[in-house]
């Protein structure tokens, strides 16, 4: 093995550590809340299907494209919620890929009338891989396109189980929760070494306030304030914002950063992005679009981030009425 091969091997081993130190992030985190915590599984009248697609930093070659597809269901007779979520993350011109399929279970405890606590667990199966054929290495350029020395590494992948837990408290007007993912800290190294997936901690919550209107309207209007704080190894971030909803329209603004308590370096505040959100509701369907306006030093180079969400919630009329009398779920829609 020559020195160039050794260098390529070292870089290939470090890439998963550098690029996957943080999980994929969605700005519309409440459009697919089971990705944030398994405790949200079944926080519907009956069933929910949600899909999100995010294109982050499209102006940079090899941008991050993340997508998720989730289904969760409320089992009223068992005071339980179940969920299944698939996530795919692609980075580095498609070379580095992460795919997971996770099953979730939450048990709903009624503390008093319309006040609930939901402990939850999840178990996932993950495949982490890198496609070396989509990368260009130095020896290819030197040899004029000959087969590079990384060829014997092509197709490397690793599979592992992943465990997480969550807790959610909610009343008709507010909710608060926390989750810890990657509890078992599985090995994600694509080589023979060990590169653990760091645990991810999240705190989230919000408040739904019904606004008075001088005009009698068929649809109520609300102001929803919500936050999501997450930390994974040395990286942490806070999303804080609010949106207005009046069926069939939703719109809002979010801020991402921790400017007061943390700085990238002295004199450089931790400001990441402003997120503008707009959505609309058509019967049992919700559609949302958000754009991340980067406000850090990367502002002129990234192209921000685009995110689209589609959510379908369903329940037959009899179950919808019965569930609404017993429990009211205030959680944000996007």
N, C-alpha and C positions, 0 to 999 in steps of 0.2 A: 504494500500500500504506500503510494508516494505521498509527499507532503500536501499536495493539492487535494488528494482524496481525503486525507485526514481532516483538512480544513473544511471541506464540504460536509463531511460527516458530522463535525462539531456544530456547524451552522444548522444543519438539518435537525440535530438534536435539540438545539436551543429554540428554534422557531416555535414549536408548540408551547414552550414555556413563556416566550415573550408575547405571542399573539393570543394565547388562550388563557392568560393569567386572569382575565375577566370574562364572565359569561356574556353572551349577546344581550343587548339592552334594547327595550322597546319604549318609545316615548309615550305611546298610548297603553300604558301598562294595565289600566283597568278595563281595556277592551278584551284582554285575555288574562284575567287575574290568576288563573290556576298556574301560569308560568311563574308568577311571583311567589305563590304559596299554595300548597295543596289544601289549606284550610278553606279556600274559596270554592272548592269542588262542591257543586250542588247549591250554590247561593243564588238560586233561581226559583221560579214558581214550579218548574218541572225540568226542562231540558234546555241546553244551550250548545250551539256550535259556533266557534269563532276562528277566524283566520287573519293573520297579520303578515305583511311583507314590508321589510325595511331595507332601503338602500342608503347606506351611510357613506359620506364623503365621495360622491360619484365623480368629482373632478380629479381625484387621485387614482392613478392606475392601480388595479387590484383592490378596489374598494370592498367594503364589508357588506354582504347581502345576507340578511337573516329572514327566516320565515318560520311561522308556527301554525299548526292546525290542532285544535283542541275540541274535545267534547266532554261535557259534564252533565250530571243528572241528579236530581233530588229524589231520594227514596223516602217519601213521607212516612210510610208504615214502619220504617226501620230507623227514623231520625238520622239519616245518613246521607252523605253525598259521595258520589264516585266520579272519577274523571280519567281521561286518557289524553295525553298530549304528545305530539310529535314536533320536534324542533330541528331545523337544518340551518347551519351557519357556514358560509363560504367566504374565504378571504385570500388575498394574495393571488389575484388573477385566477381564482378557482382552485389553486393548488392545495390549500389547507382547508380541510372539511371536518365538520362536526355534525353528527346526526344522533338524535336520541329519541327513544320512545319510553314514556313514563306513565305508570298506573298510579292513581291517587285514591285515597279514602279519607273522609272526614266524618266524625261523629258529632252530632249536634245536641248540646245539653241546654235545656231551657232553665235558666236561673230564676226567672220570674216572667210575668206576662210580657211577651215580645222583647225579652232580653236573653241573648243566647251566647254560648261559648262553644267554639268548635276546635278541638284538637285534631290533628291530621298527620298522616304519614304518606310517603310516596316511595316507590321503587322503580328505578329506570334502568334501561339497557342502552349503552352508548357505544358508538363506533367513531373513532377518531383516526383520520387518515390524511396522507399527503400524496398528491399526484405529481411526481417529479417530471413527468413528460410535459407539464405545463410551465416548467421553469427553464430558464436559460442560464447555464453555468459558464464560468470563465474558460474551462478547457474546451467547450464547444466553440467559443469564439476564436481561441488560439488555433484550433485544428480545422477551422473552416467548416464546421457543421458535422464533424465526425461524431460517432457515438460517445457520449461523455462517460467519465469514470464513475458517475453516480448510478449507472444502469442497474447494477446488482441490488440497489436499494429500492428500485421502482416498485410501487404497489404496497409499500409498508403501511400497516394499519394496526390498531389495537382496539380491543373490545373489553368493556368492563361494566360491572353493576354500579349503580349510583343511588344513594339513600338520602332522603330529606325529610324534614318535619316542619309543621307550622301550627300556629295558634291564632284564632280570630275571635274577637268580641264585637258584638254589634247590637244596636237598639234601632228603633225606627228612624232615628235621626243621625246617629254617628256610628263609626266603626274604627277599630284599632287592632293591629295584628303584628305578628313577627314570624319570621321563618329562618331556618338554617338549612342550607342545601349542601350537598357533597359531604355529608357527615362522616362517611367512611374514607374520605380523601383518597380516591382510587389512583392508581398509577396510569398516567396518560403518555408516558414516554414512547416514542416510535422506534427507539433503539433498544439496547440492552440495559440501559440505566434505569433510574427511577425519577420520575417527575410527577409529583402528586398534584391533583386538582385541589386548589385551596378552598376551604370552606367559605360559603357566601352567606352573609347575614343581612337580613332585610327587616326594616321597620316601616309600617305603612298605616295610613289612617285618613280620616276625613270627616266632614260634617256636611249634611244636606239641609239647607234652610229654604223653606217655602216662602216665596215672596208674595206680599199682598198686591192685589191689582185693583185699581179703581173701576175697571170694566169687568163685568161678568164674562168669563171665558170658559169654553168647553175644556181647555187644557190648562192645568196648573203650571206655574213657572217656578223654577228653583235656581238658587245659587249654590254651587257645590265647591267646597274648598277641600283640597286633598294634598297628600305628600307621600313620597316614597324615598326612604333613605336606604342605601345599600353599601356594604363594605365587603371586599374580597381581598384578603391578604393586606397589602399596604395601600390598596386603592379604595377610595370611598367617594360617594357622590350623593347629592340631595336634589330631588325634583320637588318643586313647590309651586302650586298654582291654583287657579280657580276657573270655572266655566259656568256659563249660563245655559239653562235648558228650558225650552218651551216647545213641546211637541208641535211640529216635527223637526225643529232646528236646535242644534247645540253649537256653541262656539266658546273658545277660551284661550287662555295664555298661561304658559308655564315657564319657570326659570330653573335652570340646572347649574349648580355650582355650590361651593361652600366658601364664600368670600371673607367672612368674618373670622372663622375658626381655623382656616387652612389656606396656605398660599403655595403656589408651585415653587416659588423662591422669593427672597426678600424683595418687596416692591412689586411683585407680580401676583395679583389676586387670583383666587381660584374661581374664575368665571368660565363656564363652558358654552352654554347655549340658551337662547330664548326659543320656545316652542309655541307656534301658533296652530290652533286646532279648529276645525270646522267639521260638523257632521249633521246627518239628518236621519230621520226615522220614517220607515214606510211599513206600516202594520207591524209585523213581528221581526222586521229586519232593521239593522242599524248599519250605517256606513260612515266611516270617518277618514279624514285626511289630515295629516300634520306635517309641518315643515320645521326642521331644526335650523335656526339661524345661528351659526357659530360665532361666538363673541370672544373667543380666546385668540391667541396669536396665530392660530391656524385659519382665521376668518377668511382671508383672501385666497386660500389655496384649496379648501375642502369641497366647496359646493354644498355645504350643509348636509341635510339628510331628509329623505322623503319616506313617508310611512302611510300605508293604507290598511284599514281594518274593515272587516265584514263580520257581523254578528247576527245570528238567527236564534231567537228564543221562542220556545213553543210550550204550550200547555193547553189541555182541553178545558173548556169553560167550567166544568164542575170542579176539577182539581184546582184551577186558578182561583175560584171563589173560596174554596175551603182553605187553601194555603194562605191567601191574603188575610183571612180572618185571624189566623194563628200567628203569622210572622210577616214582618215588613222589612225588606232589605234595602238599606240606604246607599249602598256602595256606588261609586262613580261609574259612569257608562264607558268612558274612554281612558 
